[in-house]
Amino acid sequence: MTRKVAALPFDVRPGEVSLNLESVLNGIAQAAEAEAALLALPEKWTTSFLPSYPREILEASDRALDTVHEVATDAGLTVVGSAPGKGEMKPTNEIHFLGAAGNLRPYRKRMMFSPTGEGRGLEAGEELPETVPTPVGRVCAFVCYDLRFPEITRQAFYGDAELIVVPAQWPRPRTEVFELLARARAAENQAWVLACNRAGKADLGDGREFVFPGTALLVNPAGTEAARSEEGEMLVGEADSAAVKEIRKAIPCARDLKKSGLWPG
């Protein structure tokens, strides 16, 4: 089964929820016109990273998510991204699935990016990513810095995910590493990877200005780039579940992992 997927690596404006929502609603219309079944958004797309998260900002973020869920449902589209969620003491960085797949929150970012002090304003999750059944197949999502940790990303393989979605705010000059890891995670998990890295410039909390490439990548289950976009342009590509089945049959990693006794549980 082949499905069109899209990613919108737009310039996420810190604290400007209405402006960010407008960008996403335009993206949903564009993705629907392209007949995409899934749209990936950047990390923290409603608010970006803030020194603190006032109640009115969090409430506006929640309303934006509700709006996207309604619009995406009407468009028959699944929208995957991350936004502030409700933690015990502080907000979390929470993955959402909105629209055709339901209104779900299957994962909270586990790895806080310590070089910028992400954990000062946000609370780390305690669980591992879950794979979600969607109209485009089984999808697992994790967030930005998580990409560096196979202890987290391997859950996509254990959950039999066909597509991995990675919302990110990964700045230059480290973007070559972001792309390398996206390809590696596709190859090791024998799944498609759709990675969406924001555009623009921002101070993420430590006084330094970060510059982002606005790049989106679609990587096939062999680890080869299948499509990309630059400078905030929407990516539209095709992800074929048959390619997942073919490579898992040709190189039976799951079978051999189980035979070795290394499969969890």
Secondary structure, DSSP 8 states (H G I E B T S, - for coil): -EEEEEE---B--TT-HHHHHHHHHHHHHHHHHTT-SEEE--TTTTT---S---HHHHHHHHHHHHHHHHHHHHHT-EEEEEEEEE-SSSEEEEEEEEETT-SEEEEE-----GGGTHHHHSB---S---EEEETTEEEEE--GGGGG-HHHHTHHHHTT-SEEEEEE---TTTHHHHHHHHHHHHHHHTSEEEEEE-EEEEE-SSS-EEEEE--EEEE-TTS-EEEEE-TT--EEEEEEHHHHHHHHHHS-HHHHHHHTT-S--
